[in-house]
Amino acid sequence: MTASSGRPASAPAAGQSGQIVEPAVAGLPRRAGSRPASWRATAWYAAFAVYAGIVAVVSAASYERAWGAWAACGYGAAALAGRWRWHGRDLALLASLGGALVAPLAWLATRARPTPDVQVVWRAALLLLRHGTPYLPPSQLVHLSGPIAYNPYLPAMALFGLPRAIGLTALAGDTRPWLAVATVGLFALALRISGRRDALRWSLLAVASPVMAFPLALGITDPPVLGLVCVALAVLSQTSPPRLWTAAVVIGVACALKATAWPALPVLTAMLAARDGARAAVRFAAAAVVAAAALVAVFAPAVLARPAGLMQNLVLFPLGLTKAQTPAASPLPGHLLAMTGPVGDLAAICLLIAAGLAVGASLVLRPPADGQAAALRLAIGLSLLFALSPATRFGYFAYPIGLCGWVVLSRGAALAGYDLAASPWPGRMTGGLSGRLAAARAARAARGAGPVRPAHSALPAYPTASSEPAYPSEPSLPGGAARPACHALPGPLARADRASD
């Protein structure tokens, strides 16, 4: 009963996508971002604040300590602001985004010395404009001992250094704002293709987390590469005929930016071979390789004429076979083995090869069936690669963490068109968790069969005026008079009507 009129409250109506839309309640906001954050979100922000505080205290690099100080304040403010009843979630997002990304990025770009990653990208862009290649030749590298002299990125990465190379200054000429903008746009595009109506909000939440905010504030180049891989996964996961050429070009661009994108190519090829046949897989792989090679030839034509610099920077330097040692030296199993001597180095390489063969065998024997399974398989392969590589660092694990996050968000978007984040009542869908999972399985199984309604067996249906009758009418009576269906009569009358037959 409503408090004002005494009339019974109207039943919730079933939406076209099958979810039950809760009635508006006086005093409660409708939009997701205008409510206070949940206790779980507050706990996440508090955990992020603790992590950032630890970075600010124990890190050896000054720019990492600066990020930790800014981010600890931002995440702490987000944990407090999220509990406000007035736009709590919006305030928490703004506080975390400003404290963990915007403020430290602006401060480091204008007040601090450029990080090594930023310096490498800047110099690559200058060399590209002047000499047609982003790499120093081996004749010059022998006289340089610092790791900054080497460029472990593929030629297309120099694009992010072009603003500084053409004369822009301050934030406009820095690499980090362009990396951040590209990452937000790519994540939003991937989530939008996956079915998220509020893709931009989820993208901002992703880059506000320490997994993305820390590398973006420091100018590390992995986030946009991960964004391109997620876009390709989203394109190939569509129930409509997948756009193979679009996904191939996207993966080709990622492979022209950084070598860490190349493991995605065999995983996606195996998925397409199992789902769409060998011809589609071959076309996709060939188009991706051609796109990557074309970008390398366009952006660095001199590399093809002098490949020695490419080999020295991209192969020998990451493996630790040059005069300068790579700064990627986190205490992971592969690096710890390599530090024991030549035997340990050989053992680490053998373990890495064995892990690669195991992942390759799994792709042949049990290929992933869809984009989500491919993302999880790729996350496993990359985790083994980063853990067993002789030269590695913890920051590389942003790839498997980001891929798992994309799987979670894309599964939420696949629940029969129901968007948990955009709903004013997130998490409250008829049928509970089992109903949502059943709807997701049915939606994936019925490709091209139209929208799938989730199961609502536990709740009654609420037909609208435009709804079709659930059952056909019974035969007409003699004389042409239409006879009403039994299901439209009350229980006793329906039984009496059946008895009269």
BELKA-V22405 format. One record per backbone hydrogen bond with DSSP energy under -1.0 kcal/mol. NH is the residue of the N-H (numbers start at 1). CO is the residue of the C=O. Records with the same first field share a line. If there is no record, write none. Layout:
NH->CO ; CO
This chain:
2->7
6->2
15->19
18->15
21->13
28->25
35->32
37->82
42->38
43->39
44->40
45->41
46->42
47->43
48->44
49->45
50->46
51->47
52->48
53->49
54->50
55->51
56->52
57->53
58->54
59->55
65->61
66->62
67->63
68->64
69->65
70->66
71->67
72->68
73->69
74->70
75->71
76->72
77->73
78->74
79->75
80->76
81->77
82->78
83->80
84->81
87->34
89->35
90->33
91->87
92->88
93->89
94->90
95->91
96->92
97->93
98->94
99->95
100->96
101->97
102->97
103->98
105->101
106->102
107->103
108->104
109->105
110->106
111->107
119->115
120->116
121->117
122->118
123->119
124->120
125->121
126->122
127->123
128->124
129->125
130->126
131->127
132->128
140->137
141->137
142->138
143->140
144->141
149->146
150->147
154->257
156->256
157->154
158->155
159->156
160->157
161->158
162->159
165->161
166->162
167->164
168->163
179->175
180->176
181->177
182->178
183->179
184->180
185->181
186->182
187->183
188->184
189->185
190->186
191->187
192->188
193->189
194->190
195->192
196->191
202->198
203->199
204->200
205->201
206->202
207->203
208->204
209->206
212->209
213->209
214->210
216->212
217->213
218->214
220->215
226->222
227->223
228->224
229->225
230->226
231->227
232->228
233->229
234->230
235->231
236->232
238->235
244->242
247->243
248->244
249->245
250->246
251->247
252->248
253->249
254->250
255->251
256->252
257->254
258->254
261->258
262->259
264->261
265->262
267->263
268->264
269->265
270->266
271->267
272->268
273->269
274->270
275->271
276->272
281->277
282->278
283->279
284->280
285->281
286->282
287->283
288->284
289->285
290->286
291->287
292->288
293->289
294->290
295->291
296->292
297->293
298->294
299->295
300->296
302->132
303->300
306->302
311->307
312->308
313->309
314->310
315->311
316->311
317->312
319->315
320->317
321->316
329->327
330->392
332->330
334->387
336->332
337->333
338->334
339->335
340->337
341->338
345->341
346->342
347->343
348->344
349->345
350->346
351->347
352->348
353->349
354->350
355->351
356->352
357->353
358->354
359->355
360->356
361->357
362->358
363->359
364->360
365->361
366->362
374->370
375->371
376->372
377->373
378->374
379->375
380->376
381->377
382->378
383->379
384->380
385->381
386->382
387->383
388->384
389->385
396->393
397->394
398->395
399->396
401->397
402->398
403->399
404->400
405->401
406->402
407->403
408->404
409->405
410->406
411->407
412->408
413->409
414->410
416->414
418->415
423->419
428->425
432->429
435->431
436->432
437->433
438->434
439->435
440->436
441->437
442->438
443->439
444->440
445->441
446->442
447->445
449->446
459->456
467->464
477->481
480->477
488->485
489->486
494->490
495->491
496->492
497->493
498->494
499->495
500->496
